[in-house]
Amino acid sequence: MNKLYTTAQNSFTKDLVCFSHLRWNFVYQRPQHLLSRFAKHFRVFFVEEPVLHDSTNSLQVTLDEENVWIIVPHLNKNISDEEKINTQKDLLNKLFRNMQIESYIFWYYTPMALSISDHLEPQLIVYDCMDELSAFKFAPPELKARETEMFLKADLIFTGGQSLYEVKKNFHHNIYPFPSSIEKEHFSLARQNMTDPQDQHAIPHPRIGFFGVIDERMNIDLIAKIAEQKRDWHFVMIGPVLKIDTETLPRPHNIHYLGGKTYQELPAYLSGWDIAMIPFALNESTQFISPTKTPEYLSAGRPVISTSITDVVTPYGTNKLVGIADTPEEFITCIQIELERTEKDKAKWLEQVDDFLADNSWDNTWKKMLHHIISTYNEKHITNLKTKEQAYV
């Protein structure tokens, strides 16, 4: 790692500017895991989508506790779309001048940000394509065209999973799959007997839990039917509700919505579950997802039941680390099997889990990504420089 970091320091700038469709302080996931690691060695600027209000245009700049600069444009909601783009460009120009951002890498999570950044000249463009965003509810209609443009401009592309890589790999020459990783030391805390959080303490066992965003990807009907058939089982739902009407959520006595929790709070909740679940619908928005929660649940030592999401089936289902079920009856059977496992069987399964996850970490993922960044930078700049020098000999 020291040699790799030294190479990075000697090769290019310390500045990385990220453009994201996600809020930094929303849910702690892939962007936060990766960029917080970059921020230990580089200046990182995390540019969010604008907040619309009634006041004047401005740029909110704050330094996060993880040493990431959070950049939030605040725009008057009455200005035109063209004015919104031009204003964000002006605000970015001002930020670059004030912070002396002169030599930098662009890191994109949303191709839509090309419209506000295409006038700038980064040394390298990285696109971390963590999801098929065009398949998500309320996605901008021009998103696919913007991604096509991104594939033409980007020097390096990462995908959030293997299945997404398979459908994107022929569109770029320098693309690599990086499925979800974990922080073992954090989630393994759940293997201990932690104090049950107050809002979970009174919920009876067995508890089957989920954490994450509750949105159009969730198979709410599946959970409702299981809860109806097994009224003595209790389903703990942790996370914010987005893009769906909260009034449509099933609310029998044994489904418990506890709202959003911080990343630091999750192990305490996991510790009190008997089983973890990934009850995603099988639709366009879930076709290429690689749920980060799969290895996180496993690292916590919780048995996992999931619908047949491609990147869960392979490798977790095929290695018999996760139960796969799509119907209420299949889910109930899988849960029943887990509840009846002997301690000896649980210990054997957990040993297999630990062997499988041995090399899985966000630290390793970040190091591998940095290696590709340095290699791509060297090929783009140093190789080209040598070629130019040779031309003058």
Sequence and secondary structure as in RCSB ss.txt:
>XXXX:A:sequence
MNKLYTTAQNSFTKDLVCFSHLRWNFVYQRPQHLLSRFAKHFRVFFVEEPVLHDSTNSLQVTLDEENVWIIVPHL
NKNISDEEKINTQKDLLNKLFRNMQIESYIFWYYTPMALSISDHLEPQLIVYDCMDELSAFKFAPPELKARETEM
FLKADLIFTGGQSLYEVKKNFHHNIYPFPSSIEKEHFSLARQNMTDPQDQHAIPHPRIGFFGVIDERMNIDLIAK
IAEQKRDWHFVMIGPVLKIDTETLPRPHNIHYLGGKTYQELPAYLSGWDIAMIPFALNESTQFISPTKTPEYLSA
GRPVISTSITDVVTPYGTNKLVGIADTPEEFITCIQIELERTEKDKAKWLEQVDDFLADNSWDNTWKKMLHHIIS
TYNEKHITNLKTKEQAYV
>XXXX:A:secstr
 HHHHHHHHHHS SEEEEE SS TTS   HHHHHHHHHTTTSEEEEE   EEESS  EEEEEE TTSEEEEEEEE
ETTS HHHHHHHHHHHHHHHHHHTT  SEEEEES GGGHHHHTTS  SEEEEEE S GGGSTT  TTHHHHHHHH
HHH SEEEESSHHHHHHHGGG SSEEE      HHHHGGGGS     HHHHTS SSEEEEES BSTTB HHHHHH
HHHH TTSEEEEES B SS GGGS   TTEEEEE   GGGHHHHHHT SEEEE B  SGGGTT   THHHHHHHT
T  EEE   HHHIIIIITTTSSEE  SHHHHHHHHHHHHT  HHHHHHHHHHHHHHTTT  HHHHHHHHHHHHHH
HHIIIIIHHHHHHHHHT 
